[in-house]
Amino acid sequence: MEKSSAATPARHSAQSTWRTLLVYGILALIIYFGHQYLQTALGERALAAVPLEKLTLEEALSASRASGKPVLLDLAAIWCPSCRKLDQHVLSDPAVVEVIRNKYVFTRVEFESATGETVQQKYQVKGFPTLLVVDGNGNLIRQLPLSFEPQEFIRSL
């Protein structure tokens, strides 16, 4: 008994469609995760160039209470291009670093961490990078406007 030849091309077409979808799906995942990896690597490099001490939020709050200086809290994501731009153009600028060291206790909180989630909820943060000035008890003093120009940033401090 012979098999129907009409079913074979239809079955072949369906298999070909699924293979094509699978290949494109795998490529999309490779591109997505590759891009995320690249953005994270670039962010880590930019953050490493920021000469400010990397204190945890609790350490910064404690240092603030001891010194009387307010905390400059930088809520950022390591993969965020705008956060990277802030690190590269502002937070690594020697004049900005000097002002921050003299007048503030600096902390950077990763957006996608447990502390980051708490900060987002407590201060109703909608995006990043977000720069907040808080006292040693964590009370919000003000939110700084975002600037990628060092002298403008210093004026806002």
C-alpha positions in Angstrom: 0.0 0.0 0.0 1.4 3.4 -1.0 1.4 6.4 1.3 -0.2 9.6 0.1 2.3 11.9 -1.5 0.2 15.0 -0.6 0.8 14.5 3.2 4.6 14.4 2.8 5.0 18.0 1.4 2.7 19.4 4.1 4.5 17.6 6.9 7.9 18.7 5.4 6.6 22.3 5.3 5.4 22.2 8.9 8.8 20.8 10.1 10.6 23.4 8.1 8.6 26.1 9.7 9.2 24.8 13.2 13.0 24.5 12.5 13.1 28.1 11.2 11.2 29.3 14.3 13.5 27.4 16.5 16.6 28.8 14.8 15.3 32.4 15.0 14.3 31.9 18.6 17.8 30.7 19.6 19.3 33.6 17.7 17.0 36.0 19.5 18.1 34.6 22.9 21.8 34.7 21.9 21.4 38.4 20.8 19.4 39.3 24.0 21.7 37.7 26.5 24.8 38.8 24.5 23.6 42.4 24.6 22.8 42.2 28.3 26.2 40.7 29.0 27.9 43.4 26.9 26.0 46.2 28.7 26.8 44.7 32.1 30.5 44.4 31.3 30.6 48.1 30.0 28.7 49.2 33.2 31.2 47.3 35.5 34.1 48.9 33.7 32.6 52.4 34.0 31.8 51.9 37.7 35.3 50.6 38.4 36.6 54.0 37.1 34.5 55.9 39.7 37.1 56.7 42.5 34.4 57.1 45.2 34.3 54.5 48.0 31.6 51.9 47.4 29.8 51.7 50.7 26.6 49.7 51.2 23.5 51.8 52.1 23.7 50.7 55.8 27.4 51.7 55.9 26.7 55.0 54.3 23.8 55.8 56.7 26.0 54.9 59.7 28.9 57.0 58.3 26.4 59.9 57.8 25.2 59.7 61.4 28.8 59.7 62.6 30.0 62.5 60.4 26.8 64.7 60.1 27.2 64.6 56.3 24.2 63.7 54.2 24.2 60.6 52.1 24.3 60.9 48.3 22.5 57.8 47.1 22.9 56.8 43.5 20.3 54.3 42.5 21.5 52.7 39.3 21.6 49.6 37.2 24.9 48.1 36.1 23.6 47.5 32.5 22.0 50.9 32.2 23.6 53.2 29.5 22.5 56.4 31.2 23.9 55.2 34.5 27.2 54.3 32.7 27.2 57.8 31.2 26.8 59.4 34.7 29.7 57.2 35.9 31.9 58.1 33.0 31.2 61.8 32.6 30.3 63.0 36.1 31.1 60.6 39.0 34.6 60.0 37.7 35.3 63.7 37.2 37.9 64.9 39.8 36.1 68.1 40.7 32.8 66.2 41.3 34.6 63.5 43.3 36.2 66.2 45.5 32.8 67.9 46.2 31.2 64.6 47.0 34.0 63.5 49.3 33.9 66.8 51.2 30.2 67.2 51.6 28.6 63.8 51.3 28.8 60.1 52.1 28.4 58.3 48.8 26.6 55.1 48.2 25.5 53.3 45.1 22.6 51.0 45.2 22.0 48.5 42.5 18.5 48.8 41.1 18.0 45.0 40.8 19.0 44.2 44.4 16.9 43.7 47.5 18.1 47.0 48.8 17.3 48.6 45.4 13.8 47.4 45.6 13.4 48.8 49.1 14.9 52.2 48.0 12.5 52.3 45.0 9.5 51.7 47.2 10.5 53.9 50.0 11.4 56.9 47.9 8.9 56.2 45.0 11.7 56.0 42.4 10.4 55.5 38.9 13.6 55.3 36.9 17.3 55.3 37.0 19.8 56.7 37.5 18.2 58.5 40.4 20.3 60.6 42.8 18.9 61.2 46.3 20.2 63.1 49.2 19.1 61.5 52.5 20.0 62.1 56.1 21.7 59.5 58.4 18.2 58.1 59.2 17.3 57.6 55.6 14.9 60.6 55.5 14.7 62.1 52.0 16.2 65.6 51.9 15.9 66.1 48.1 16.3 64.5 44.7 19.0 65.9 42.5 18.2 66.7 38.9 20.1 64.4 36.5 22.9 66.1 34.7 25.7 64.6 32.6 27.8 67.9 32.7 30.2 67.9 35.7 29.9 71.7 36.5 26.1 71.6 36.3 26.1 68.6 38.6 28.3 70.3 41.1 25.9 73.3 41.2 23.0 71.0 41.9 25.0 69.4 44.8 
